[in-house]
Amino acid sequence: MTPHNQNGLIGFYIIIDINTSIILFLQSMEQKWFSQILEHAFIQTARKHGMHYPPGGAHAWAEAGTAYLSLVLCGLGQSEVRRLHCHARDLYGSVILDCRWYEELKDSCMGGNESTEALLPGKEGTPCRKTLTAGLFLEMLDFCREG
């Protein structure tokens, strides 16, 4: 720790090298539900391209996309996946997602890697941590767009 004095106040800060900071950041990302990461990516990507989701829209579509991943990886029921997809479409319209944005979304959600650990909802709401591949992520985006 290094002492720090600014305007008569004494405090301490820790100097951490960049590699440690990156590791801590990635560890904190892994603790989030994947739907939170996807929702943030949907909002930021749409905003970057001059579009926006209605309040709750990005959240609903992130839940629908995550449910698809849970169907494939964690055994979530198909009826629940269909219900969430219909809910998002009926309340918020089509997902704001151009297929030209797929790589951008994948990089945002997966940190530029070809696979990542994802915390997904499993059967009966139990947490399910699985490895998500880039191919499955892109398949999930197709599901959101096309149903």
N, C-alpha and C positions, 0 to 999 in steps of 0.2 A: 504494500500500500504506500501511496505517496501522499504526504500532507499537502493541503491546498488552502491557501488563505486568499480570500477575495472580500474586499470591503469589511475587513475586521472579523469575518466569519471563518472559522477553521473547520474544515471537513476533510474527508479522505476520498480518494478515488483509486480504483484499481486499473493498472495498465494491462490490457489484454492484447495479445498479438492478433492479427487479422484471421489467422486460421482458427484460433479458439473462438473468436466471435462468430465465424461462419458455422462452426459446429454447434455452438449454443443456439444460434438462430434456427438451424435445421432441426435440432432436437425439440425446440419449442413448437415448430410447425408440425412435427409428428404427433403432438398431443392434441391437435385439433381434429374434429370430425372432418372427414373429407368433404362433406357437404358445405362446410364453412369456407374451405379453401376454394371450392368450385364456385360458390356464390360470389365471393370476392373477385375471382377471375372473370366471371360473367359480367359483373358491374363494370370493372375496369376496362375490359376489352370493348364493351359496347360504348362506353364513354369515349374511349380513344377514337372510335370511328363515328362519333357524332350522334350516337343513339343513346337511349336510356330505357331502363325497365320501369314499369309502374311500381309503386310501393308494394313490396312483397313478391313481385314477379321473379326476380333473380333467385330469391330464397326458394320459391316453389319449384322452379326449374332445376335448381341444384339438388333439391330433395328427390325429384323425379330421376335425375341422372344418377345420383348416388344409389337410389333403389335398384336401378338396372345393374349397377356394379355388384350390389348385394345379392341380387338374383343369381348372377353368374358365379360369384366368389364365395358367398356365405349361405346360400340356400334360402334366401328370402322368397316368400311365395309370389307367384306370378300375378295373382289377383291384387296384391298390395302394390306391385309395380304399376300395373294398369291403372289402379285407383289414383295413385299419385300423378301419373302422366295426365290422366283425364282432368284431374283437379287443376293442375297447372294450366293446361290448355283452355279449359272452360272459364276459369277466373281471370287469366292474364293474357290469353291469346297465344299465338305461336311464340316459341322461344326466339329471342333476338340473337341469331347466330348465323353468320355467313360461313360457308364451308372454307372460304379463304382465310378464316380466322383460326382454323383448327390448330395449326402449329403454334400459333401465339398462345392459345389457351393451354395447350399441352405443356409448353415450356413454363408457363406461369404456374400451373398446378403441379408439375412434376420436376421443377427445378432444372430443366434441360436434360434430365436423365431419361433413359429408355425404360426404367421401372422405378417404382417408389413404394414405400410402405403406406397403406391407406387404412385409416380407422373408419370402418363402415358399420351400419346397423345390421345385426344378424337376426336370426329367428328370435321372436319374442323380445326384441329390443336389446338383446345382449350385444356388447361390443365385439366386433370381429375385425382383427388386424390381419390384412392380407397384402400380398405383393400385387400391385397394379402395374400392368405393362402398358407401353405406349399404344400398342394395337388395340387393347381393350378400352383404353381411354377414348381413342378415336371412334370405336364402335359405339360407345356410350353417347358421344356427341351426335352420331347418326340417329340413334334411338330418340334423343331429344328432338331432333329436327323432323323426323319422319314417323315416329311412333312405332 
